[in-house]
Amino acid sequence: MSTDTPSDATRLPGAVLFMGDLVVLARQGRLIRQARERGLAPLAVVSTDTDLARLDAVRADPSHTLSALAEVVQVSDARISVVLPAVQPLLRRYAVRGVISVGEVFVEPVGVLADCLGLPGTGSAAAVICRNKLLQRTTVPEFSPRWEVVPAAERAEFTLPADAYPAVVKPAGRFYSSGVRQVENQAELTDALAQFGEDEISLVESRVVGREFSVEALVQNGEVFWSGVTGKETNEHEGAFFTELSHTSPAPIGAADEAALIAANTEILRRVGVRDGYTHGEYRLTPDGRVVLMEVAARLPGDAITFLWELATGEPVEGVMLDLALGEPASYPAPRRRARQHFLDHPHGVLRDVTADGPEVSWPSRDDRWPLFAPVAEGDAPGTRGVLVGRLPGDVLGVQRDSGHRSASVIVDAPLDADIETVTKQAAGLVTLHVDPA
């Protein structure tokens, strides 16, 4: 058996290894193209959630950003014990200069692999903590809601006193709001806990009342050098679920509230030990001004939030992500406009089409393509920048229990002093969802 010596490795082609399934790789496709433009081979690790034939078809299209991928490796799941053996052939053929988790699934193996290779990254401990809400509660209890962990064997008998309701039930390791549910009484609590798998950690937490925000941050060498606060709205007032229905970047809030959120997030990232990368923390700001952590993730934010910050600042985030992964000096500008993604309400039934009077309608879930949201000048008039459809023709639309049940959204932006609510209503009025009764 032969192995590469250090001198052999210096002659290998340089590469950046991206981990994430087709949906997120397509969303941040400029990462792939920009790596190629920097003279580095873009490599990808995907799970079995990605249809390889579909990805191959995308790669064969020279107009698609993913056509720049040099090699793709598929793994059966995202456990460290599965991913690290699978990438060994790549490490023998390429000198990997950076490792990036594009979505949530591969945060842990990316953090560990970067440490093994001596590359910039979140750090192994931070990667593990950021994938588990229980570990986050344990690390920063003073920023956490009141919580209890319920072992699988105790779920059927677990009880709360009557004055502890409403409560929130959460799986510790899921994402996209999956499994998060408010319960009003013991019967609902027992039913919610019964929905989790035997291998899942289940949390029962106090219901935190307050406005919801996320804080996006850029960290290099353990120092936060940029932070942005995104405002959120959910459907929690309509039922038992917490599906996000809008993101506004930057959030239209006062300076004191913004400073409190950024200060809390910065301290949490310090305690978790994040070293390099883009982070996304979700918080509640209570009426008395307390910042309460919902969860923190060591990855790019979901939905279209990266594009909202691009419209707001005038600069895409992909170049900064590569700088952080490669250990290059990184910077990012302050926002000079405000952008919003607003998810539309929909009638219940079978989706046939989505049309709009003016803005382009894009179907990323169907076409594996995201539109380019070109920033405009700081003082330009408000505008609708696009319509995104996250479902497929023939899908049945119903209650929006989690992110996967949403249908279509509008992307708008405006000057910081403009009325973003009016802009949003005007944009929503341009869109029609064609739905047949179920």
Protein Blocks (a to p, Z undefined) as FASTA:
>chain_A
ZZddfklmmmpccdddddddfklmmmmmmmmmmmmmnopacdddddfkbcfklmmmmmmp
mkbmklmpmbdcddfblcfklmmmmmmmmmmmpccfbdcdfblmlmmmmmmmmmmnopac
ebjklmmmmmofklmmmmmmmlpccdddddfklmmmpccdfklpccddddfkbghhioia
cdfbfklmmmmmmmpcfkbccddddddeddddddddddeehiafbdcddddddfklnmmb
dcdfbdcddddddfklmmmmmmmmmmmmmmnopabdcddddddddfkopacdfbdcdddd
ehjllmmmmmmnopafklmmmmmmnopacdddddfbdcddddddddedddfbdcdehiac
ddfklnopacddddddfklccddfbdcdfbdehiacdddfblklpmbdcdddddfkbcfk
lmmmmmmmmpccddddZZ
